[in-house]
């Protein structure tokens, strides 16, 4: 949902921000569905993190496929890969969407796999890009939900777009850069040394050395932007903007989740917390959009949701067990990830009326 709305924050002083007719419902699907799959997951993920922390699940290790792993890490990786491949139901599984973007869906993926197989540099660069694009993509998913809730409240969906975009980037990127798991996240840049440069490997070291400075900059910048954000929306409200309370809850709970997870939790637990709620939200979005089509195609009707989840879980588990020592299989998993991030930027676009 990375391009959920395209527009500007600026309007003439006389403009009525609530001039559009009120939406039929303030929810995307309905109260129960939205709270279960869109709104509650960040808070539930934080609660789950507390339980897992008490049980010390993150440190339990075992051997699988010749390597040491944790149950939490395996589950997290499988969930991440499962939600990544779910975009296929929206891109390739939806005939209407497929007809609009045939080259992007049918030509680009095999070309990317071929490029990775022919060039170790492309493979390496793609792997690093996945790590950082994932952060941006996650921020933009929450941004997209917020834009839709604003539209559901009866607001012009373009109003406040830049404000929300900035806030979500701050909420996701800030805690990572200044938090406890910064080295684990930024450390992937060291892999680029194989391209013949040591520049990227110095970035994690520099950030670690200047950690107190980085923390101060992120905290002060985040507080300043938060104040600016609230004041800006107060001004919009005075001009007719209707507060979308589901959006307020989503942004607040996501902010707390991001700060607690990336700021204080160990890498494995933080990665689990942030990805579990993101994946649940995305799977809920895909099922809302494509569930009816999946039921009709599969003929399973009542069992369709279970079949949908089992299919995704099967791919997720397989992909998590693939290593970079298996180039072709690794190229497939990285291509799925990159296509997920790219496709998500236009197939869910509100401006194209896909939502």
C-alpha positions in Angstrom: 0.0 0.0 0.0 3.0 2.3 -0.5 1.2 4.7 -2.9 -2.2 4.6 -1.2 -3.1 8.2 -2.1 -1.5 10.7 -4.5 -2.1 14.4 -3.7 -1.1 17.5 -1.8 -1.7 18.8 1.7 -2.2 22.3 0.6 -5.7 23.8 0.1 -7.1 27.3 -0.2 -8.0 28.8 3.2 -11.7 28.8 2.2 -11.8 25.2 1.2 -14.1 22.9 3.2 -12.1 19.8 4.0 -15.3 17.8 4.8 -17.1 18.8 1.7 -17.1 15.3 0.4 -20.1 13.1 1.4 -19.5 11.1 4.5 -18.5 7.5 3.9 -21.0 4.7 4.7 -18.8 3.3 7.4 -15.7 4.5 9.2 -14.2 1.0 8.8 -12.6 -0.6 5.8 -14.4 -3.9 6.0 -16.4 -3.8 9.3 -15.8 -3.2 13.0 -15.0 -6.8 13.9 -12.8 -7.5 10.8 -11.0 -4.2 11.1 -10.2 -4.5 14.8 -9.2 -8.1 14.5 -6.9 -7.9 11.5 -6.0 -4.2 11.0 -6.3 -2.2 14.2 -5.5 -4.5 17.1 -2.5 -6.4 15.7 0.2 -3.8 16.8 -1.1 -3.8 20.4 -1.5 -7.6 20.4 2.0 -8.0 19.1 3.4 -5.9 22.0 1.4 -8.0 24.5 2.7 -11.2 22.8 6.3 -9.8 23.1 5.9 -9.5 26.8 4.8 -13.1 27.1 7.6 -14.4 24.9 10.1 -12.3 26.8 9.0 -13.8 30.1 9.1 -17.3 28.6 12.5 -16.5 27.1 11.4 -18.2 23.9 13.8 -16.1 21.7 16.9 -17.8 23.0 15.8 -21.5 22.6 17.9 -23.0 19.9 17.8 -26.2 17.9 19.4 -27.7 14.8 17.5 -27.7 11.5 18.9 -28.4 8.0 22.4 -28.3 9.3 22.2 -24.9 11.0 21.3 -23.5 14.4 18.0 -21.8 14.7 15.4 -20.6 17.2 11.7 -21.4 17.2 10.9 -17.7 17.2 13.3 -17.0 14.3 11.9 -19.8 12.2 8.3 -18.8 12.8 9.1 -15.2 12.1 10.9 -16.0 8.9 8.1 -18.3 7.7 5.5 -15.7 8.4 7.5 -13.0 6.6 7.9 -15.1 3.5 4.3 -16.2 3.6 2.9 -12.7 3.6 5.4 -11.7 0.8 4.1 -14.3 -1.6 0.5 -13.4 -0.8 0.7 -10.5 -3.2 0.5 -13.1 -6.0 -3.2 -13.5 -5.3 -3.7 -9.8 -6.0 -1.2 -9.5 -8.9 -1.3 -12.7 -10.9 -4.5 -14.1 -9.4 -6.7 -11.2 -10.2 -7.4 -11.1 -14.0 -8.4 -7.4 -14.0 -5.2 -6.3 -12.2 -3.0 -8.8 -14.3 -4.3 -7.3 -17.6 -3.2 -3.8 -16.5 0.4 -4.8 -15.7 1.4 -7.8 -17.7 5.0 -6.8 -18.3 5.6 -6.1 -14.6 4.0 -9.3 -13.5 5.1 -11.7 -16.2 8.3 -10.4 -17.7 10.2 -8.6 -14.9 10.4 -11.5 -12.3 12.1 -14.0 -14.6 14.5 -11.3 -15.9 15.4 -10.4 -12.3 16.0 -14.1 -11.4 18.2 -14.5 -14.6 20.2 -11.3 -13.7 20.9 -12.7 -10.2 22.0 -16.0 -11.6 24.3 -14.3 -14.1 25.8 -11.8 -11.7 26.8 -12.3 -8.1 26.9 -8.5 -7.7 23.2 -8.3 -8.7 22.4 -11.1 -6.2 24.2 -9.4 -3.4 22.7 -6.0 -4.1 19.2 -7.4 -4.3 19.6 -9.1 -1.0 20.7 -5.9 0.7 17.9 -3.9 -1.0 15.3 -6.3 0.4 16.4 -5.5 4.0 16.0 -1.7 3.6 13.0 -1.7 1.3 11.2 -3.8 3.8 11.4 -1.0 6.4 10.1 1.6 3.9 7.4 -0.8 2.7 6.2 -1.5 6.3 6.0 2.2 7.1 4.0 2.8 3.9 1.5 0.0 4.7 0.5 1.8 7.9 0.4 5.0 6.0 -2.0 3.5 3.4 -4.4 2.2 6.1 -4.4 5.7 7.6 -5.3 7.3 4.3 -8.2 4.9 3.8 -9.6 5.5 7.2 -9.4 9.3 6.5 -11.4 8.7 3.3 -13.9 6.5 5.2 -14.4 9.4 7.7 -15.5 11.5 4.8 -12.3 13.6 4.3 -10.6 14.4 1.1 -8.1 11.5 1.0 -5.3 13.8 -0.3 -5.5 16.1 2.8 -2.7 15.4 5.3 -1.0 13.0 3.0 2.5 14.4 3.4 2.0 14.8 7.1 1.1 11.1 7.5 3.9 10.0 5.2 6.5 11.8 7.2 5.1 10.5 10.5 5.1 6.9 9.4 8.7 7.2 8.2 9.8 8.7 11.5 7.9 6.0 13.5 9.6 3.1 11.6 13.0 4.4 10.7 13.8 6.4 13.8 13.5 3.6 16.4 15.6 1.3 14.1 18.5 3.8 13.7 18.6 4.9 17.4 17.5 1.6 19.0 19.0 -1.6 20.4 18.8 -3.5 17.1 20.5 -0.9 14.9 23.7 -2.9 14.3 21.7 -6.0 13.4 19.7 -4.1 10.9 22.4 -1.8 9.4 24.9 -4.6 9.6 23.7 -6.0 6.3 25.5 -3.2 4.5 28.8 -5.0 5.3 27.9 -7.6 2.7 28.5 -4.9 0.1 32.2 -5.1 0.8 32.2 -8.0 -1.7 31.5 -5.4 -4.4 35.0 -4.0 -3.9 34.3 -1.1 -1.6 34.6 -0.8 2.2 32.5 2.4 2.4 29.3 0.6 3.4 30.9 -1.5 6.1 32.0 1.8 7.8 28.4 3.0 8.2 27.4 0.5 11.0 30.7 1.2 12.8 30.3 5.0 12.6 26.7 4.8 13.8 27.7 2.7 16.7 30.5 5.1 17.7 28.1 8.0 17.5 25.2 6.2 19.1 24.5 8.8 21.7 24.5 11.6 19.1 22.3 9.6 16.8 19.9 8.9 19.7 19.7 12.6 20.6 19.1 13.6 17.0 16.4 11.0 16.5 14.6 11.8 19.8 14.6 15.5 19.3 13.7 15.3 15.6 10.9 12.8 16.4 9.4 15.0 19.2 9.6 18.1 17.0 7.8 16.4 14.1 5.2 14.9 16.4 4.3 18.3 17.8 4.2 19.8 14.3 2.0 16.9 13.1 -0.5 17.4 15.9 -0.6 21.2 15.4 -1.1 20.8 11.7 -4.0 18.5 12.2 -5.6 20.8 14.7 -5.5 23.4 12.0 -7.0 21.1 9.5 -9.8 20.1 12.0 -10.7 23.8 12.4 -11.2 23.9 8.7 -13.5 21.0 8.7 -11.3 17.9 8.8 -13.1 15.0 10.6 -10.9 13.1 12.9 -10.7 9.4 11.8 -10.4 7.7 15.2 -9.5 4.3 13.8 -6.5 6.0 12.2 -5.6 7.7 15.4 -5.6 4.4 17.3 -3.6 2.7 14.5 -0.9 5.3 14.4 -0.6 5.5 18.2 -0.4 1.8 18.8 2.0 1.3 15.9 4.2 4.1 17.2 4.4 2.5 20.7 5.0 -0.9 19.2 7.8 0.4 17.0 9.5 2.3 19.8 9.3 -0.5 22.3 10.3 -3.3 19.8 13.2 -1.6 17.9 14.3 0.6 20.8 14.5 -1.9 23.6 13.9 -5.5 22.5 16.7 -7.9 21.3 16.8 -8.3 17.5 15.0 -11.6 17.3 12.0 -10.5 19.4 11.8 -7.1 17.8 11.9 -8.5 14.3 9.1 -10.9 15.3 6.9 -8.2 16.9 7.1 -5.8 14.0 6.6 -8.4 11.3 3.8 -10.4 12.9 1.4 -7.5 13.0 2.5 -6.2 9.6 1.9 -9.7 8.1 -1.5 -10.2 9.8 -2.7 -6.8 8.5 -1.5 -7.6 5.0 -3.1 -11.1 4.9 -6.3 -9.5 6.1 -6.1 -7.0 3.3 -5.5 -9.7 0.7 -8.3 -11.9 2.0 -10.7 -9.0 2.0 -9.8 -8.1 -1.6 -9.4 -11.6 -3.1 -11.2 -14.0 -0.7 -14.4 -14.2 -2.8 -12.4 -15.0 -5.9 -10.3 -17.6 -4.0 -13.4 -19.3 -2.8 -14.9 -19.5 -6.3 -11.7 -20.8 -7.9 -11.0 -23.3 -5.2 -14.5 -24.5 -4.7 -13.7 -25.0 -1.1 -16.0 -22.3 0.2 -15.8 -22.7 4.0 -12.4 -24.3 3.9 -11.0 -21.7 1.5 -9.5 -19.5 4.3 -7.7 -22.5 5.8 -6.4 -23.6 2.4 -5.3 -20.0 1.7 -3.2 -19.9 4.9 -1.8 -23.4 4.5 -0.6 -22.6 1.0 1.1 -19.5 2.2 2.6 -21.2 5.2 4.0 -24.0 3.0 5.8 -21.5 0.8 6.9 -19.4 3.9 8.4 -22.4 5.6 10.2 -23.6 2.5 11.5 -20.1 1.7 12.8 -19.7 5.3 14.9 -22.8 5.0 16.5 -21.7 1.7 20.0 -20.3 2.1 22.2 -18.2 -0.1 24.3 -21.4 -0.7 21.4 -22.4 -3.1 21.7 -19.6 -5.6 18.7 -20.4 -7.8 16.3 -21.0 -4.9 17.7 -17.9 -3.1 17.1 -15.8 -6.2 13.4 -16.9 -6.2 12.9 -15.9 -2.6 14.6 -12.5 -3.2 12.6 -11.9 -6.3 9.3 -12.7 -4.5 10.3 -10.1 -1.8 11.3 -7.4 -4.3 8.2 -7.9 -6.3 6.0 -7.8 -3.2 7.4 -4.4 -2.3 7.2 -3.1 -5.8 3.7 -4.5 -6.7 2.3 -3.2 -3.4 3.2 0.3 -4.5 0.6 0.3 -7.3 -1.9 -2.5 -7.1 -3.4 -1.1 -3.8 -3.5 2.5 -5.0 -6.6 4.3 -3.9 -6.0 6.8 -6.7 -6.6 3.9 -9.2 -9.7 2.9 -7.3 -8.3 -0.6 -6.5 -9.4 -0.2 -2.9 
